[in-house]
Amino acid sequence: MMMQDDKPSRFDRLVVAHVMETQVQVAHPHTKADVIASMMIEGFGAVPVVDDQKRLIGIVSEHDLLVSLDRKQKWSEVTAQDVMARNPYSVRPEMEIGTLVHVLRASGLIRVPVVDAHDKLIGIVARRDVLRAYLSDGSTTGSVSTEA
């Protein structure tokens, strides 16, 4: 995403740590599905699952909960460990924004947990965070139109 004069824009120099959300609601393996669904309504469409040391062990998505509904499971009896995707894809805070864009596009993921070198959850980054960073870069040319 180089500018016309081949100087990197501020956006091109960003890393995941610059755009990630650090206030993340988390679940634990025994958190009930109804509690997780409530978290999703108030926050993100996926809730990371961590162990007692805050290490990422899974993630529960809206899709996972829909599958649970389709199976006629009672959320008051279903836990995160019953429905979570284990060993989810994650990124590191020092990953360059261009690499993140590629990862999100290639994987089809909407959001991805951010972990440190010890696999401890430190944030989450979503497609919209990347879009917001690009729009606030100030180096974009042209204008944004709100007309249909």
Residue pairs with C-beta under 8 A, 6 or more apart in sequence:
1 9
1 11
1 12
1 98
2 8
2 9
2 12
3 9
3 139
9 137
9 139
10 137
10 138
10 139
11 97
11 133
11 134
11 137
11 139
12 97
12 98
14 96
14 97
14 133
15 93
15 94
15 95
15 96
15 97
16 91
16 92
16 93
16 94
16 95
16 97
16 100
16 114
16 123
16 125
17 93
17 94
17 114
17 123
18 97
18 133
19 97
19 125
19 129
19 130
19 132
19 133
20 93
20 114
20 122
20 123
20 124
20 125
20 129
21 44
21 123
21 124
21 125
21 126
21 129
22 122
22 123
24 43
24 44
24 48
24 113
24 121
24 123
24 124
25 39
25 42
25 43
25 44
25 47
26 47
26 48
26 49
26 50
26 54
26 121
27 35
27 36
27 39
27 47
27 48
27 49
27 50
27 60
27 80
27 84
28 49
28 50
28 51
28 52
28 80
29 49
29 51
29 57
29 58
29 79
29 80
29 81
30 79
30 80
30 81
31 49
31 79
31 80
32 75
32 76
32 77
32 78
32 79
33 60
33 65
33 68
33 73
33 75
33 76
33 78
33 79
33 80
33 82
33 83
34 75
34 76
36 47
36 60
36 65
36 80
37 65
37 75
39 47
40 46
40 47
40 62
40 65
44 111
44 124
44 126
45 61
45 62
45 110
45 111
46 59
46 60
46 61
46 62
46 110
46 111
46 124
47 59
47 60
47 80
48 56
48 58
48 59
48 88
48 113
48 121
48 124
49 56
49 57
49 58
49 59
49 60
49 80
49 81
49 84
50 56
50 57
50 120
50 121
51 57
53 120
54 120
54 121
55 115
55 118
55 119
55 120
55 121
56 88
56 90
56 113
56 115
56 119
56 120
56 121
57 84
57 86
57 87
58 80
58 81
58 84
58 85
58 86
58 87
58 88
59 84
59 85
59 88
59 113
60 80
60 83
60 84
60 85
61 85
64 83
64 84
64 85
65 75
65 83
67 83
68 75
68 78
68 82
68 83
73 82
88 112
88 113
89 103
89 107
89 109
89 112
90 112
90 113
90 114
90 115
90 119
91 100
91 103
91 112
91 113
91 114
91 115
91 125
92 114
92 115
92 116
92 117
93 114
93 116
93 122
93 123
95 103
97 130
97 133
100 125
100 130
101 130
103 109
103 112
104 110
104 112
104 127
104 130
110 126
110 127
111 124
111 125
111 126
111 127
112 124
112 125
112 126
113 121
113 123
113 124
114 121
114 122
114 123
114 124
114 125
115 121
115 122
116 122
134 140
135 144
